[in-house]
Amino acid sequence: MTQDVTYRPLGAPDLDAAAALHADAFATLGERGWTSREMAELLAAPGVAGCLASGLDGTAAGFALLRTAADEAELLTIAVRPTCRRQGIARRLLKVVIALARDRGARSLFLEVGADNPGARALYDQIGFRTVGRRAAYYIRSGGPPADAVVMRLALD
Ligand SMILES: CC(C)(COP(=O)(O)OP(=O)(O)OC[C@H]1O[C@@H](n2cnc3c(N)ncnc32)[C@H](O)[C@@H]1OP(=O)(O)O)[C@@H](O)C(=O)NCCC(=O)NCCS
């Protein structure tokens, strides 16, 4: 499928599909997905932009949301449909948002990831993010104890 995936800016008409995908992607972590209304509010906020990965049939395969402010950027979320994983879609989405952050003048890209999320942490390690902090009991998990957030930074200059 990788060759058949296209990447384009995420817009208002994509929000219902993105919200459904987000809920699906985060369910396995015991985390609530964001509603399309929550995403619409985020996308309307200053400095926020998204990238959508979709198959040739137009089905949403994954997306990422980025916020830039002055010389710092933050990865707000990234999610790939469970049936589309391990095909390099998240890696490519990250490359797109990293290029966008650089274009907007950011010198650092930050993110928070659950300490109990080894797949995402392996992805970020591979891209070159480094751990710069930890927030205790940051994520509420349904059916389990809260998880720490690991704060990571990628230098963009
Ligand atoms: C994390 C997530 C976005 C990865 O998406 P993906 O498209 O499957 O990732 P990629 O195929 O681009 O993976 C790139 C590399 O990351 C690492 N990686 C990704 N998922 C992994 C997993 N489950 N286990 C171990 N390593 C993993 C691997 O090094 C992989 O390279 P490889 O396949 O050549 O070994 C996806 O699993 C997801 O949506 N998870 C739920 C939501 C989530 O955790 N988001 C991040 C919150 S901070």
The ligand as an SDF file (V2000), in Angstrom:
LIG
                    3D

 48 50  0  0  0  0  0  0  0  0999 V2000
    2.8030    4.8310   16.4720 C   0  0  0  0  0  0  0  0  0  0  0  0
    2.1490    4.7660   15.0750 C   0  0  0  0  0  0  0  0  0  0  0  0
    1.7380    6.1840   14.6540 C   0  0  0  0  0  0  0  0  0  0  0  0
    3.1930    4.1830   14.0900 C   0  0  0  0  0  0  0  0  0  0  0  0
    2.6050    4.1880   12.7820 O   0  0  0  0  0  0  0  0  0  0  0  0
    3.1830    3.2730   11.5880 P   0  0  0  0  0  0  0  0  0  0  0  0
    2.7310    3.8640   10.3060 O   0  0  0  0  0  0  0  0  0  0  0  0
    2.8520    1.8680   11.8620 O   0  0  0  0  0  0  0  0  0  0  0  0
    4.7600    3.4800   11.7620 O   0  0  0  0  0  0  0  0  0  0  0  0
    5.8560    3.2360   10.6030 P   0  0  0  0  0  0  0  0  0  0  0  0
    5.4460    2.0830    9.7480 O   0  0  0  0  0  0  0  0  0  0  0  0
    6.1480    4.5270    9.9110 O   0  0  0  0  0  0  0  0  0  0  0  0
    7.1120    2.7940   11.4930 O   0  0  0  0  0  0  0  0  0  0  0  0
    8.3870    3.3810   11.3420 C   0  0  0  0  0  0  0  0  0  0  0  0
    9.3190    2.7420   12.3690 C   0  0  0  0  0  0  0  0  0  0  0  0
    8.8450    2.9990   13.7050 O   0  0  0  0  0  0  0  0  0  0  0  0
    9.0600    1.8370   14.5370 C   0  0  0  0  0  0  0  0  0  0  0  0
    7.7760    1.2560   14.9150 N   0  0  0  0  0  0  0  0  0  0  0  0
    6.5310    1.6670   14.5130 C   0  0  0  0  0  0  0  0  0  0  0  0
    5.5780    0.9210   15.1210 N   0  0  0  0  0  0  0  0  0  0  0  0
    6.2140    0.0360   15.9100 C   0  0  0  0  0  0  0  0  0  0  0  0
    5.7800   -1.0010   16.7820 C   0  0  0  0  0  0  0  0  0  0  0  0
    4.4670   -1.2690   16.9660 N   0  0  0  0  0  0  0  0  0  0  0  0
    6.7190   -1.7220   17.4320 N   0  0  0  0  0  0  0  0  0  0  0  0
    8.0230   -1.4720   17.2790 C   0  0  0  0  0  0  0  0  0  0  0  0
    8.5280   -0.5110   16.4530 N   0  0  0  0  0  0  0  0  0  0  0  0
    7.6270    0.2370   15.7930 C   0  0  0  0  0  0  0  0  0  0  0  0
    9.8490    0.8730   13.6720 C   0  0  0  0  0  0  0  0  0  0  0  0
   11.2310    1.1970   13.8530 O   0  0  0  0  0  0  0  0  0  0  0  0
    9.3740    1.2430   12.2760 C   0  0  0  0  0  0  0  0  0  0  0  0
   10.2840    0.8820   11.2750 O   0  0  0  0  0  0  0  0  0  0  0  0
   10.2280   -0.6250   10.6500 P   0  0  0  0  0  0  0  0  0  0  0  0
    8.7940   -0.9590   10.3740 O   0  0  0  0  0  0  0  0  0  0  0  0
   11.0600   -0.4640    9.4070 O   0  0  0  0  0  0  0  0  0  0  0  0
   10.8160   -1.5110   11.6960 O   0  0  0  0  0  0  0  0  0  0  0  0
    0.9010    3.8120   15.0780 C   0  0  0  0  0  0  0  0  0  0  0  0
    1.2540    2.5890   15.6410 O   0  0  0  0  0  0  0  0  0  0  0  0
   -0.2980    4.3860   15.8360 C   0  0  0  0  0  0  0  0  0  0  0  0
   -1.1400    5.0800   15.2720 O   0  0  0  0  0  0  0  0  0  0  0  0
   -0.3600    4.0500   17.1580 N   0  0  0  0  0  0  0  0  0  0  0  0
   -1.4900    4.5410   17.9950 C   0  0  0  0  0  0  0  0  0  0  0  0
   -1.4250    6.0200   18.2050 C   0  0  0  0  0  0  0  0  0  0  0  0
   -0.0960    6.4380   18.8060 C   0  0  0  0  0  0  0  0  0  0  0  0
    0.5210    5.7490   19.6180 O   0  0  0  0  0  0  0  0  0  0  0  0
    0.3520    7.6650   18.4120 N   0  0  0  0  0  0  0  0  0  0  0  0
    1.5390    8.2740   18.9610 C   0  0  0  0  0  0  0  0  0  0  0  0
    1.2040    8.9090   20.2480 C   0  0  0  0  0  0  0  0  0  0  0  0
    2.5410    9.9190   20.8410 S   0  0  0  0  0  0  0  0  0  0  0  0
  1  2  1  0
  2  3  1  0
  2  4  1  0
  2 36  1  0
  4  5  1  0
  5  6  1  0
  6  7  2  0
  6  8  1  0
  6  9  1  0
  9 10  1  0
 10 11  2  0
 10 12  1  0
 10 13  1  0
 13 14  1  0
 14 15  1  0
 15 16  1  0
 15 30  1  0
 16 17  1  0
 17 18  1  0
 17 28  1  0
 18 19  1  0
 18 27  1  0
 19 20  2  0
 20 21  1  0
 21 22  1  0
 21 27  2  0
 22 23  1  0
 22 24  2  0
 24 25  1  0
 25 26  2  0
 26 27  1  0
 28 29  1  0
 28 30  1  0
 30 31  1  0
 31 32  1  0
 32 33  2  0
 32 34  1  0
 32 35  1  0
 36 37  1  0
 36 38  1  0
 38 39  2  0
 38 40  1  0
 40 41  1  0
 41 42  1  0
 42 43  1  0
 43 44  2  0
 43 45  1  0
 45 46  1  0
 46 47  1  0
 47 48  1  0
M  END
$$$$
